[in-house]
């Protein structure tokens, strides 16, 4: 659908992420059918909140599903909470559902929001990635790293602060809610030349309002 197309365009780096995770050089001398199994990708959902973070997780799930429809899963404990989202994203009915992490095995990929790292899954051989949709303390991020989780980020500031060092290809940005998209054709008639600087990124840079 249109939103999946938009998500694929806005998350261009996700292709690099997918390639890095999925593709391995094929060596006939060490051929093992188990090694060629396509990993499952499960994305943890937070369906009971209809806010930006849960919506981002749903859109990320749909982006993966558009490339890997048979191996992409939404993970959640109560899918009755999915119903309100279906009005905006009817395509979600096509995504496979997973109720428990017991179905994840070594080599599978599990993407979670910024919550505690599930060390038992890392020990099982599951590749666990936290998608940083918000800021956590330096200590919390270090604890997650020590537990074996890797990090993704939804912006460049989070990728390089609070103890994180996320490579550019693992910055997945941005998402956009369908109801925020313009319903009319853009016009340049009233466009102004503006430069906006986020003072939180670099407090030494003065705020430039217009040029």
QUIUR-V597968 format. One record per residue. N is the residue number from 1. PHI is phi in whole degrees, -180 to 180 (NA if undefined). PSI is psi in whole degrees, -180 to 180 (NA if undefined). NEAR is the number of other C-alpha atoms within 12 Angstrom. Layout:
n: [N;N]
phi: [PHI;PHI]
psi: [PSI;PSI]
near: [NEAR;NEAR]
//
This chain:
n: [1;2;3;4;5;6;7;8;9;10;11;12;13;14;15;16;17;18;19;20;21;22;23;24;25;26;27;28;29;30;31;32;33;34;35;36;37;38;39;40;41;42;43;44;45;46;47;48;49;50;51;52;53;54;55;56;57;58;59;60;61;62;63;64;65;66;67;68;69;70;71;72;73;74;75;76;77;78;79;80;81;82;83;84;85;86;87;88;89;90;91;92;93;94;95;96;97;98;99;100;101;102;103;104;105;106;107;108;109;110;111;112;113;114;115;116;117;118;119;120;121;122;123;124;125;126;127;128;129;130;131;132;133;134;135;136;137;138;139;140;141;142;143;144;145;146;147;148;149;150;151;152;153;154;155;156;157;158;159;160;161;162;163;164;165;166;167;168;169;170;171;172;173;174;175;176;177;178;179;180;181;182;183;184;185;186;187;188;189;190;191;192;193;194;195;196;197;198;199;200;201;202;203;204;205;206;207;208;209;210;211]
phi: [NA;-61;-68;-67;-60;-63;-66;-64;-72;-74;-108;-58;-66;-63;-62;-63;-61;-60;-65;-60;-81;-93;-94;-129;-61;-88;-120;-57;-69;-119;-60;-142;-54;-64;-71;-94;-65;-69;-66;-81;-116;-115;-115;-66;-109;-131;-75;-77;-107;-99;-127;-63;-61;-59;-66;-61;-63;-66;-68;-63;-60;-67;-65;-63;-63;-67;-101;-131;-62;-91;-129;-108;-135;-92;-111;-163;-88;-146;-80;-66;-75;-76;-51;-61;-77;-68;-64;-86;-127;-62;-64;-64;-65;-87;-86;-65;-113;-135;-98;-151;-73;-61;-79;-85;-125;-54;98;-73;-120;-127;-109;-125;-74;-79;-122;-60;-72;-78;-61;-67;-75;-60;-62;-76;100;-78;-84;-104;-120;-91;-92;-77;-94;-154;-90;-118;-69;-56;-63;-65;-68;-65;-61;-65;-63;-65;-77;106;-80;-104;-123;-117;-138;-103;-153;-75;-64;-62;-68;-126;-134;58;84;-99;-144;-92;-65;-56;-65;-106;-97;-102;-149;-97;-115;-144;-76;-55;-76;-98;-78;-64;-97;-132;-71;-67;-130;-96;-61;-111;-71;-115;-86;-126;-123;-110;-117;-80;-65;-69;-71;-149;-62;-80;-87;-66;-74;-104;-88;-160;-131]
psi: [180;-41;-33;-41;-44;-42;-41;-37;-42;-25;54;-36;-19;-30;-44;-42;-47;-44;-44;-37;-38;-34;131;144;137;124;105;-30;-21;28;130;117;-33;-32;-20;5;131;123;150;145;115;133;121;133;157;71;-20;-10;125;69;-177;-43;-52;-36;-39;-42;-39;-42;-37;-41;-44;-33;-45;-42;-31;-23;-33;66;-27;-7;13;135;144;131;122;155;-19;98;2;-23;-7;-25;-48;-27;-22;-24;-38;-36;74;-22;-18;-22;-20;-11;133;149;146;128;-12;145;-5;-22;-11;135;175;131;-19;165;131;120;126;159;-170;75;179;143;126;88;-29;-29;-38;-44;-28;-12;7;136;107;126;129;124;109;98;-9;173;135;166;160;-43;-43;-39;-38;-41;-42;-42;-42;-29;-11;3;148;169;144;163;156;0;167;-29;-50;-30;-20;18;169;37;7;150;74;126;156;-40;-14;15;108;112;165;-174;164;133;138;-35;-4;-7;141;141;5;165;137;151;141;3;-37;21;138;153;108;144;120;129;127;111;-21;-28;-41;95;-17;-14;124;151;119;114;-35;160;NA]
near: [19;20;31;30;22;23;33;29;20;23;34;24;26;30;26;19;25;27;17;14;25;25;17;14;14;12;11;10;7;11;13;11;11;12;19;17;17;23;28;36;43;43;44;40;39;28;28;19;17;21;18;22;28;31;35;42;44;46;42;48;44;39;39;36;33;27;22;23;24;19;29;34;40;43;33;26;18;18;25;15;17;30;18;18;29;20;13;23;26;20;25;34;23;21;33;26;31;25;20;21;31;16;22;31;26;25;27;31;38;45;42;39;35;33;27;29;31;30;22;20;28;28;18;21;20;31;34;42;38;40;40;40;32;25;25;25;19;17;15;21;34;22;21;29;25;18;23;25;36;36;42;38;39;36;29;24;27;33;31;24;22;19;22;33;24;29;22;24;26;34;33;38;32;27;33;28;26;23;11;12;14;11;8;7;7;10;9;8;6;7;8;11;11;11;12;15;16;15;14;14;17;11;10;10;12;15;17;13;13;11;9]
//
